[in-house]
Amino acid sequence: MRGSTRRSLAVLLAVVAFMASALTATAAVGTVSAAARANTARAANPDRPANAAVPKRHVVAYDRYSLKVDGERVMLWTGEFHYFRLPSPDLWRDALEKIRAAGFNGVSLYFHWGYHSPKPGVYDFTGVRDVDRLLRVADELGLYVVARPGPYINAESTGGGFPAWLKNVPGRARSSAPGYTAAYRDWLSHINPIIARHQVTRGGSVIVYNAENEYAANTDAAYMQDIQNKARADGIDVPITHNQCCDASWTPTWASGQGAVQIPGVDDYPQSFNCDTPGIWGTWGPGVTERLRDDAPVYAAEYQAGSVDVNSAGFDKCRELTGPDYMKVFYKSNLIASGATMYGYYMAFGGTNWGWLAQPNDVGTSYDYGAAITEHRQLTTKYDEFKRQGYFVTSVAPLTRTDPSTAPVSDNAAVHTEARANPDTGTQFVLVRHADRSTSTDESATLTWTTPDGTYRVPVRVKGRDAEILVAGYDLGGQRLAWSNSEILTHAHIGGKDVAVLYGGAGTAGATVLRYPSAPKVKVLDGSVRSSYAAGELRLDYTHAGLARVLISDGGRRPLLLMLGTDESAASFWRAGTSAAPVLVRGTSLVRSARATGNAVELRADLAEAGDVEVFGPASSRRLVVDGRAVPARVTPSGSLLGRAAGPRPVRLPDLTGWRTRTEAPEAQPGFDDSRWTVADKTTTESPIKPKNQPVLYADDYGYHYGHVWYRGRFTATGAETSVALNAVTGKHGIYQAWLNGRYLGSAAGGVQADTDDPVNPDPGRGDFPIPAGLLKKGEKATLSVLVGNMGHNDDWVATDIRHKQPRGLTGAAIAGARGLISWRIQGAEGGEDVADRARGPLNNGGLFGERAGWYLPGRTGGPWAAASPAGRRLAPGVSWYRTTFRLDLPKGQDVPVALRFGGAEDARYRVLLFVNGWNLGQYIPGRPQRDFALPAGLLRERGHNTLALAVVAEQSATVGPVSLVAMANHRGGVLVAPVPAPER
């Protein structure tokens, strides 16, 4: 569940299908598993052709502990990514490489029905909708995929992922109603085969399939079962799951009975969505994922990793609400308390609600979500914490099979402990945190800890809001870790020795005990570390500061390079696979991939500035190559390669000058020719919200679903008319404007929700407009023109048509003093459901005159434009356009995310649609938090000419204010991004 809401065989054939799928399925990667290692060569070479070799097929199974691939257990650690919120397919690789580099071994993907289907029976899987390409990239990168095709997904997207035309289909959505059934089966018939051919059973990456989404209210078990039967019939043979909202107290859980899935999961958002009060913790509980079936793994299907900004605090506050301290306490507590081995963190990268993709609540253009990777694809301190935890859980294999165990006894009641242990290896995992998880005091304690290697008294310290997972009785590569009060980041066998990184809070005391048959040699290479050996145990004592390095040899075991650091120094490491063994890297802003060939280590990496790059790789390594450039390097006493790499070249973005402007809205004038518009004369509607008078004026009923819609009503005046009363339902933050015989009457806020019988708000979106005296003459024809700005479609999370089939556009119109009926015509986006601009798709455009005339396109100006800048011209109420062009010449081999920044007064009453090279990249509304709008590379030509068009809808006289380009970052590296093909005229 997400947004402001909180957010399942009876038949023998289904049982047989479920049982069969538990025995057959495949996977593509896992950071440390054998199945994963078999694919590291592919993961390290993203340029490998998809058909270079016959993919190896695997077998997926599961038990109460975990998923298993080819018999080997998998810790599924995924981050959520929405391809539809990043309309530049080359940048999908960028986002997925960053997700992988954070330690995730998987990605969770919603598939958005409405994004692909502009009208019944029509589907588009090309260009920015090429999900086959998306899944190929995930496969090449070795990322498991949790496929989530709905049919309903929510995701704070318009209609919750439903196509808007579904509102005109008879029968309740998310039920067995025949009309809806035919519609969703058609969607699944198109998306399921694409998913099926990318399953791990066929050498791909899809490891589980998610049926429906948070289906917890007004449920229909037959519908839930039919989705699964349809998936099986379409070739889905991996396990089927469901993400239950919001804990086990909700019914049904889809864990038993008709509609039950094999692996039921739970969504949990313990921080709620109050970004304006980030210091309040656990508003919605402790965030411990419940076990729903004894024969399936515990699945934290959506665990809160950010927030929508319901109180307009700004996404930086949302990042604070769900920041590293929250992640440490809640994620680690859940890991030990629940024993979950399947995780989906919502979101890893949020992206942009470009076009009319947003849900009409408090979701604007940005869907940054306070995520670990920002909307502008930048890494944050949350990313660092994901990396610390992700490297750990995918490195330490015994975590995939644990049971609750006796926790060490703390001599300080303020310090809480919980424990789990692997029944096969005896490895123990102990959570240490404050007993009151919300406190930020500094507490110390001594734990009496009975481990597989003996009983020890272990000092611990919890500073501020923090939590640690300590490990004992663990075969760390070729070493034996008796216990440590430092946490494990990762370890691997590199260059003929074990290399391990441990860390703890800066300034805290650390101790690590390793077992050796005989006294080893200990050499401190960096930092201050004390060592002692007695009774088969080597004890190291130190303070977590900087990065200490200890080389341990002999003692009856292979050599060990142990690095001991702080949270910060641990986050400076990157782990990347090669065809032989992993490498560890320090000093770069990101490591995308690595390759070891001969005596060279080659990195694809990003750098924000020039600096030292250190690589722990094969013992034979003598040469270092970063992004194709040789970097002079030397071998350090640690056995690593150390060289100094160049940073990015500086960039300067051009000023936006040469603006030209044009006023539109001829639709407001009485003489405008609307003969080709759609006659609005329907008397019935599928919406349960019935109009109070005829005809039905709902925009969706006439095939106009997104953005602005024009209405023109004609009537014969009596001369006694005094006022116009209108009702419009637009969704939150929507407005509408009215003109009578070309005279501007004013604007009003659109309604949020209409109900069949709402005594509190029986007339949503009411606007009353006085008619100026003398404007209408008796017996003369009059024209009422209304421009309605719709803000997207309601979600359907409670599965009720009262919510889902809410009307958009005018819902009522009356003129006091008038006689007779008003005859109406309506016009929205050009072509309606027969989308004129197929490359950009149905959500790109509404029905403004300039949109219909193509003024948003680079090659279409449509007549004379006057010279004027947005900051230098005061606008009259209505619609005006500005256009300019600018050239970029960003350095090749660099990643420079560019944004458009708006200035101006916060209290001005206007809104701006911004188009870059024809792509609708957002809507700026003064007074809302967002002023910077992402311009994704691929849509933005990084080396070439660009056209910027602004459509300004003003409610009153206003000046837009300055508009400028800003660079949100500058990195050497990145991915190669080609222009996204789309018509320009």
N, C-alpha and C positions, 0 to 999 in steps of 0.2 A: 504494500500500500504506500501511497505517496500523497502529496498535497495536503489539504486541510482536513482530510478524512482519515479514519482509522481502518486504518486499514491494517475427494470427494469421492463376483462380479456377480452381479446377480446371475448372469447368464453364463452357461458353461463355456461357450466359445471365447468369451472375454477372459475367463480364468486361464484357459489354455494359452491364449495369446500372451497374457502377462507372464505365465510360467516360462513360455518359450523365450520371451525377450530377456528374461533374467539370465538365460543361459547363453544368449548370443547377442553380442554387440561389440563395438571396437572403440579404440581411442587413439589419439595422435601424439600426445606428449604428456609429460609430468616431469617436473624439474629434476628429480633424482631417481625416479623409478627406472627399472630396466627397459620397460616399454618406451619410456620417455627417451632414455639414452639412445635407443635404436633410431630415434628420429632427430637427434640433435644436429646431425649434418644438414638435414633439410631446414631446421629452424635457424641454423647459422647462415644459411644461404638463401635469402628471400628472393633472389633473382632466378632460382632454380625453376625451370619450366614445370608447369603443373603436370604435364604428361611425360616427364623425363624418364620415369620408371613406373612399373606397375605398383600401385600403393600396396603396402602390406596390410592385410586385414587382421583385426584383433578380435578378441572375445571379451565382452563386458559382462560382469556379474556383480552381485552385491550381497551383503548379509547385513546383520544389525549394526556392524561397525562402519563399513565403508563401501564405496564402489571398488571394483577390482577389474583391472585390465590385464588380460592374459594371465590371470591368477595373482597378479601383484596389486597390492592395495594402493589406492590413490586418495590423497588429500585434495579435494576439489576446492580450489581457492580462486573465485572468479570476481571480476569487477564488471559492472553494468556499463554498456556503451550503446548509444542509439545512432545508427548510421543515418537515419532520416534527419538528425539534428546537425549533421556535418555534410552539406551537399557538395562535397568535393572528393570523389572516390580515391584519388591519390593520397589525400590526407587521412583516409581510413587506416592506411598503413602506419602513418605517423602516430595516430592515437593508439592503435593496437600494439605497436612496438613499445610505446611508453607504458602501457598497461603491463606488458610482459616484463619490461625492465624493472617494474615495481615489485616483482616476485609473484605476480599472479600467474597461475598456470592455466587459466581459463578466462573466458569472457561470456557474459550473459547478454543475449541479443533479443530484444523485442522485434517482431516484424509487424509493421503498421499497415493494416488492411486499407484504410482510407488513403494512405500515401500512394498506394499502387492502383487504386480503382476509382476513376472519376465518374463512372456510371455503371449500372448493372451489366455484368458480363464482360466488361472491358478492364484489362489489366496491363500494367506497364512494368517490366522488369529490366529496363534499359537505363543507361546513363547513371544518374544519381540514384536510381532505384535498382541497380544491378546487384541484387543480393547474392547471386551466384559468385560474382567477383569478390564480394565481401567474405564469403565463406572460404573461397580459395586462399585469400590472404591469411585468414585465421589458421587454415591448414598449413600454409607455408611457414608461418611463425610458430607452429607447434602449440597452439592454444586450444585447449578443449573449448567446446561451445555448448552452452545451455540454450537451446532453441526455444523461443517463446512466441509462437504465432497467434496467440489468443484463442478464439477470434477477438476477444476483448482484451485490451492491454492497459488501459488507463494512461499511465505515464504522463499525466498532466497534459496530454495532447488533445487536440480538438476531437470531440466525440469519443474520447477514450480509445482512439484507434479505429473506431467504426467509420466507414465512409458516410458522408452526410446523406447520400441518397437512400441509406437504410432507413431513414426516418419516414420515408414514403412507402416502406414495405409493410404489408399487413402482418399483425402478430407481434407479441412482445419479444423484444430482443433478449438474448441470453435465456432462451427457453426452447421448448420443443414445438413452438408454433410453426406451422408448415411454411409460411412465407419466410420467416427468419431462417429456418432449417435449410431451405433451398439456397438462400443467400450465403450462409456461412459455409455450407458444404462446397459451394462453388469457389469461395476464397481458399479453403483448404485444399481443394483439388489443384489449385495453381501453386500454392506455396509449399505444400507438403512434399511433392516430388523433388523440388529444389533442395529442401532440407535433407530428404532421404538419401540423395546421392552424395551428400557430404557427411554421412554418418561414419563413425569409427568402424562400423561393421563393413564399410566399403572402402576403408583406407582414408577416411576423412577425419573430421574433428568433432562432429556433433556427438556428445556423449550421453545427454539426456534431452528429453522433449517435454516441454511444459504445456499441459493442457489447461486452457482458460487462464484466469488470473484473479486471485483474491475473490473467489466465487463463494460468498458467505451469506448473502441475503437474497430472499426470494428465489431459492435454488430449485433446480429441476434435475433430478438424478438421471433421468433418461437422456437429457441433453448432454450432461457431463459424460455419460457413457458413450454416447454417439460420437463425440469428438474423438475419443480414444479409439473406438472401432474404425472411424474414418482414417485416423492416423495409421493404424495397422494395415488397413486395406490399401493405403497409399505407399506402403513400404517402410514405415517407421518401425524399427525393431530394437531400438535402444530403450532403456527404461523410461517410463512416463512418470512425470512428477506434477505436482501442483503447489503453488505458493499460497498457503492458507492465511487469510487475514483474521485476526492479528495475533492470536495465541490459541491454545488448545481449548479455551472456554467458548470459542465461537463454534457454532454448529452449522452444517456438518464440517468435519475435518477432512473428508474424502479419504479416510484411512480404512474404511470398511463399508460393505454394502454396495448397492448399485452406484456406479460412478466412481468407485474407489480407484485411486492411482497406486502404482507400485511403491513410489517413494514420496510420501506426503511431506511437504515442507511448511515452514512457518515464517511469516514476515514479522519483523520487529523494528519499531521506530521509537526507542525508549526516550529520546530527547524531544519528542513531539516536533513542532515546527515554529517555535517561538524564538526566532533569531534576534528579536529585540531584547531578550533576557538570556544571553548565552551562559550566564553563571549558574542558572538553575538546572539541576541535573535530574535525570530519571523521571521526567514528568509522567511518562507512560510505563513506569515499572523498571525492574532490574535488567531487562533485556536478556533473559536466559531462554534459549530455544528449547521447546518441549519435544520429547520423543512422542511421535504419534503412532508408530507401528513398531512392534518388537522385532520384526524380521527385516527392517529396513534401516538405513543410516539416519541419524539425526541430521536434518537439513535446515540450515539457516538461510532460507531461500532469498529473502531480501532483508539484509541487515542495514540499518541506517548508516549511511556514509556521507550524509549531507542533508540539505533541507530546501524546500521551497520557501520563498520569502513572503510569507502571508502577511506580515506586518510592515512590509516596505522598509526594513532595516538595512538592506543591502546585503549582497552575498558574502562580503567579508565577515559580517556578523554571523552568517550561517556557517561559514568555515570555522569561526571561533566556537560556535555552539557544538560543532561536531569535530573539534580539533584533536590534536595529538593526545592531550590528557584524557579526553573522553574515549578515544580509541584504545588507549592503553588499558584503562580500567574496564570498559564494557566489553571490548573484543576479547581480551585475555580472560576476563571472568567467564564469559560465555564459553570460550574454548574449553576451559577446565570444568565448569559446572555442568555443561551439556554433553561434552564429548562429541560434539558435532564434527563431522569430517567433510561436509559439503557446505560451502558458503557462497553467497552472492551478495556483494556489497553494492548498494544503490546510492549514489552513482560513483563510478571511477572517473568518468568524463561526462559532463552534462551536455555541453554544446549550445546550439542556438535554435530558438523557435522562429526560423526564417519563414517568410510568407505568412500564411494564416494558420500555422501549425499549433499555436498555443491554445490551451484550454482557457475558457473565459472566466477565470477567477482572479487570483493574484499572481498569475503567471504571465510575465511580459515576454519581450523578445528574448532576453537572456534566459537560458536554462543552465546557467553556471552551476547551480545547486550547492554552492559551497563545497564542491568536490575536490578531490586530491589533485586533479588536473583541471586547471581553470578553463573557462570558455575560450580563452585565447591560447590554449594548449600549453600552458606553463605549469611547472611543477612547484609544489608547495610543501610546507612542513608536514602536512597530512600525507603527502606522497612519501616523505621520508619515513613516517611511522608505518605506512603500509609496507614499505620495503623491509623495514626491520622485522615486522611480523611475518610477511610473506616469505622471505628467505628462510626464516626459522621453520615455519610449518611445512614447507616443501623440501627442507633439508633433513629434518629429523623424522625418519620413517616410522619409529614406534608410535608416534602420535596418531597414526591411522587406525590403531586398535587399542583402546584403553577402556578400563573400568574404573569406577570410583574406588579410591583407596584411602587408608587412614592418613590424615594429614599430620605433618609435624606439629608438635605442641609449641605454641608461642608463649613466652613468659610475659608478654605485654598484651593485655586484652584489646588494646587499640589496634593491634596488628593481626589481621585475619589470614588464615591459611585454608586452602582446599587442595585436594590432590587427586590425581588419576595415575594409573599404572598400566603398562602393557603386560598382559598375562603371559605372553610368550618370552619376552626379553627381561621382564622385571623392571624395565626403565620407568622411573618415576618423574612426574611433572607436578610441581607444586606452585600454586598461585599464592603470591604474597601481596596484600593490599591493605588499606585501612578497613577496619571493621565497618566504619561509616564511610561508604564509598564517596560521599560528597564532600568530605572534609579535605582540608589542604594543610594539615599540621605536619610537623616533622617528627616521625616516630621511629624508634629503634627497638629491636627485640632480638632475643636469642632463641633459635628454634632447636628443639630436640628432635632430630631427624634420623629415623631408622631406615637405612637404605639397603640395597642388596649387598653393599660392601661393608656394612657396619653401621653403628650408631654414632652420630656426630652432633656436636653443638655448633650451630651455624649462625653467625651474626647476620642480621638483615636490617635494612633501613628503608623507610618509605617517606620520601620527601614530596610534599605537595600531593596533588591528585596524580597518583601513579599506581602502577601495578607491574609485577614481574612474574615471569614463569621461569622457575629454576628447575634444573634437570639433574638427576642422579642415577647412577647405575646404567650408564649409557656407553655403548661401544662407538666412540667418536672416531670413525674411520678405523685406523689400526691402533687407536688409543683406547684406554679405559678411563672414563670420567667417573670418579667416585661421587663427587658433588662439586658444585660451584654456586656462589651467590652472585655471579655475573650471568647475564642471559646469553644464550647462543644466538648469534646472527646467522652464521652459515659455516659449513666446513666442506672440504673436498680434498681428494688426493691430486695434488698438482706438482709437477716437476719433481717427481720421485719422493715427495714427502707429504704428510698430512698438513693442511693449512686450515686453521680455524680462527674465527673472529668472535670474541666475547666482549660484552659491554655492560655498562651500568651507569647510573646517574652521576653526573660530574661532581667530583669531590667526595663521593662515597667510598668506603673501604671495600675492597674486593678480595676474595680468596677462592682458589681453585685447587682441588685435590685430584691428582691423576695417579693411577696404580702402575707400577713397574716391577718386573721380577727382580731387577737389580738396580743399583743406583745409576740414574742417567746422568749425562752431562748437560748442564744448563748454562746457556750463554745468553745474557741480556744484551740485545742489540740496540734497543732504544728504551728510554724511560727508566723508571725505578721499580724494580721487582725483586722481592726477597724470596729465596727458595730454601727449603729444608727437605731432607729425605729420612724417613724412618719407617720400619715395619712394612716395606713395600709400597709406601705412599710418598709421592712428591707433592709438597704443598707450596703454592705460590701465593704470596701476599703482596698487595699493591693498592694504590689509590686510583680510581678511575679518573684519568686526566690525560688529554691528548691521545696518543696511540703508542703504547708500549709494545715491544716485540721481544719475544723469547724464543730461542732456538733450542730444542731439546733433542738429544740424540743418544744412541745406545740404550742401555737399560732393558734390553730384550725386546724393544719395539722399533718400528721404523721411525725416521725423524719426524718431528713435529715443529712447525712454525706457528706459535700461538701469538695472536695479536689481541691486546687488551685495551679497550678504549671506552669512550663515552657514547651516549646516544648520538651525538653529533658526528663523531668520527666513524661510528658504525654506518651512519647514513651516507658517508662519503664513498662507501664501497659499492661497486656494481658487479654482479655475477652474470656471466654470459657463457653459453654452451659453445663448444666446438665439436668437430667430428671425433676428437680423441678424449678430451676432458674439459671441464669448465675452466674459465680463467676468472680471476678477480682483478678489478681495475679501480684505481683511485685517481681523482684530479679532473675528471670530465664532468660536464653537466648532465650527461646521459650516455649510456652505452646501448646502442641498438643491436649490435651483433659483433661477433668476433670469429676470427679464423686463424688457425695455427697451421702454417705451411713451412716445412723445412726449418730454418732457423729464425723465422719471422712470425710475429703476431700482428695481424691486421685487424684494426678496429673500425667499425662505423660508429662514430660518436659525435656528440654535440659539445661545443665549448662556448661559454659566454664570454670568456676572456682568455688571454694567453696564460699558460701556467704549466706546472709539472704534471706529467701523466705517468702513473706507475702501474705496471702490469705484472701480475703473478701468473706465469704461464709455464709452458714446458721448459725443462732444464736446458734444452738446446737453444732456447730463444736468445738471439743476439740483436735482432733488428725489430724496430717498432714502426708500424705504418698506421697513420690515423687519417681516415677519409681519403685514402689514396696517396697521401703525402708521407714520405719518409721523415721520421723524427729521430735525430741523433740521440742515442740512448746508451746507457751504461748499466752493467749488472751491479746491483747493490748487495750488501752483506746478507740481506734477506733472501737473495736469489731472484729478486724481481728485476724487471727492466724499468729504468727511470729516464725519461726524456722530457724536454720542454716543447710543448706544441703551441702553434700560433692560434690566436683568437680570431674573431670575426673582424672584418673591415667595418668602419663606421658607416652609417647610412644617414641620409637626409631626405626627408619626404618633402614633396613640393607643396607650396601654398596653393589653396584652391582659389583660383581667380578666373576671370573671363565668364562670369555667370551671366546667364540670360533667363528671362522669365516670361511666362504666359499665363493669363487667367483663363480658367475654363468655367464649367457649369452652364453651358447653353441650355441644359435640360430645365433650368429654372425659368426660362423665358417662355411666354405663352406661345410664340410662333415656332418653337422647336418641333421638328418633324420626328414624331415617335411612332410612325406608322409601322415600322419593322419591329417594334417592341412586342413583348408577349402580352396578350390580353389577360388580365387578372379577373377571371370570372368563375372560378371554382366555387362550388357550394358545399363541398365536403372535404375532409382532411383526415389523414391517418393519425394525426396528433390527438391525444386525449384532451388537449386544451382547445376547446371549440371557440370560434370567434363569437363575439356578442352581436355582431351584425354581419351581413353579407356584402360583398363576397369574401372568400378566404383570401387574405393578402400575404400569407406566410411565404417568405422567399423560397424556402426549400421545396414547397409544393410546385414551384414553377422551374425547378432545376438550377436555381441560383443559390449557391451554398456558402460562398466565402467572400469576405471583404464587404465593400460598399455595394448597396443596391439603391437604385433610383425608382421612385414611384411618380407617376403623373396621373392625377385625377381630374376629370372634366365634369362640370356641372353648369346649369343655367342659374345665374344669380337672381335673387329676389330683390336685392338692394337692402334687405333687412338683416343681412348676416352680421353677426357681432364678434364671433370668435371661432377658432378652429381648435378642436380637441383631438389629440392624437395619442395613441398608445403604441409603443414599440418595445420589443424584447430583443436586446442586443447581447446580453451577457455583461458581466461586470466591466466597467470603464467604457462601455460603448455610448455613443451619442447619436442624435439625429438632428437634422435641420430642416426647416420648412420655408417655402417661398409661395406667395400667392400672387398670381399675375406678374411674376418677376420681382415682387417686393419681398425683401427678406423679413421674415416674421420672428426668427430667433431659433434657439436650439434647446434641447432638453436631454437629460440623461436617460439612456435606455434602461429597460427593466432587466433584472437579473433572473427572476424566476416567476413564471405564471403558474397558477394552480387551478384545478377545476372548481374549487370552492374555498377560496382563501379570504376569510373575513378581515384579516389584518391588511392585506394588500390586494384588493380585488381588481385594481386597475394598474398593473405594473407598467413602468415607463411612461407615466402620464405627462403630457405636455399641453398646456393651454396657451393659445396664442391669440391675443386681441387682433381684430382686423381693423386696420386704419380706416377712419371715416372717409367715405367717398371713393374707396378703392374699387368697390364693386358697383356695377350699374344694373338696375333691374332689366331682366330679359337678355342680358349679354352673357356670352360664354366666358367661363372663368376656368383657370387652370391652377390646381394645387400641386406643387412639386415638393417631394420629400426625399432627402438623401439620408439613408440609414447606414451607419457604420457598425457592422456586426463584428463581434470579437471572438468568433469561434463557437463551437458547439459543446453542450454539456456532456460531462462524462456519464457513465451508466453503472457506477460501482455498486449501487444497491439494486440493480436489475429491475428498474421500473420505468415504464414509458413516460410516466409523469415527468421524470428527469431527462431521459434520453431524447424524447420527441418534443422537447420544448421548441416552440416556434422561434423563428428569427425574422426580423423585419417588422413591418407594421402589423399590429394585431387589432387595431381599431381606428376608425376615423369618423368624426362627426363634425358638422358645421352648424353652429347655433343660428337659427333663423333661416336656414336653407330648406328648400322643398325638393323632393325627388331624390333619385339615387345619384351617386357619383360613379362614373365609369372609369375604370382604372387600367393602366398599363404598367408593366414592370420591366426593368432591365438590370441585369447584373453583369458578371464577367462575360466577355465576348464568347459566344458559342455555348454558354451554360455548361452542361455536362459534356458536350462535345468540345473538349478543351482546344482552344486555338493554338496555344503555345505548349505543345506536348512535352518538349524537352524540360521545361521548368515545371510543368505539371499543374494540377488543378488548384493547388494552394498558393500559387504565386500571385494571382491577380483577382481583383474584385471588379466593380463596375463603374469606376470613375471614367469620365469621358476620355481623359488622357491615357488611361489604361486601355480602353477599347480602341483608341486611335493609335496606340503604340508609342506614345511619347516616352515611355520608360525604356525603349529599345535604343541601342546606340545609333542605328541608321534611320530612325524615324523622328522627325521634328514636327511635321504636319503644319508648316506655315511659318509666318514671321514671329520671332521672339525678340523682346526688348532687352537691352542691357540693364541688369540690376542684380545686386547681390542679396542673399537672404538677410544679411545684417544691416542693409542700407535701405530697405524699402518697407513701408508699413502696408500691411495687407488689409483689404476689406474682408468681411465675413464671406465665406464660401471656399472655393478651391483654387489654388494657384500652384504653378509648377516652376521649378528652377532646374536648370541643366548647366553642367560644365563638363569639360574633359580635362584629364591630367595624364601625364606620362610618368610611369615608374621605371626605374632602372636599378633594381635591387641586385646586389652582387650574387652571382651564381654560387652555389654551394653554401648558401646561408639561408636561415629560416628567420624571417622578419614578419611576425604577425602584425597586420595593420588593422586599425580601427578608425571609424568615423566618430568624431567627438562633437557634441552639440553644446553650445553655450546658451546664453540668454536667460531671461527671467524665469524663475520657478513657478510663478503664479499666472503665467500667460495661458490663455485658453485656445490652444491649437494642438494639432498632432501632425507628425510628419511621417509619411511612408518614404523609405529610402531605397532606391534601386541602383545597383551597381552592375553595369553591363547587362541590364535587363532583369537581374535577379532581385527580388524583393527581400531585402536582408533585415527588415525590422520596422518597428514603429516607435518613434520617439514621442513621449507625452511629458510635457513639463510638469514637474512636481513628483514624478515617479523616480525611483532610484537610478535608473539607467541613463547614462549620458554617452557611454562609449559602446559602439556597435561593431561587432566583429565582421571583417570583410575577408572571408576565407580565400586563400590562394587557390587558383583554379577558376574561381569565379572572378577574382581580381587578377588582372594580368600583371605579374610581378616585373616583367620586362616588356613594356608596350603601353599602348594608349588605352585609357579607361574612360567610360562615360558614367557620370553620376547624375541621377535625376531624383529630385525631391518633390513629392506631392504634398502640399500643405493644406490641411483642412482646418480652417479657422472658424471658431464660433463667434468671435468678435474681432475687432480691429487689433492687429498684433504685428510685432516684428519677430522674426524667427531667431535672430542672433547669430553669432559667428559659428561657422562649421569648419572643422579642420581634420587633417589626417594625423594620426599618431602611431608611432611604433611601440607596440606593447612589449617587445623584447628584441634581442638581436643575438642569434647564435650561429656560429660556424657549424655546418652539418645540416640536419634535416633530411627530408626526402624530396625526390624530384617530383614536381607537381606540374602537370600539363593543363592547359586551358580546358574547361569543361565545355563541350560543344553545345551550342544553343543558337537559335535564330537571332539575327541582329536587326532585322527589318521585316 
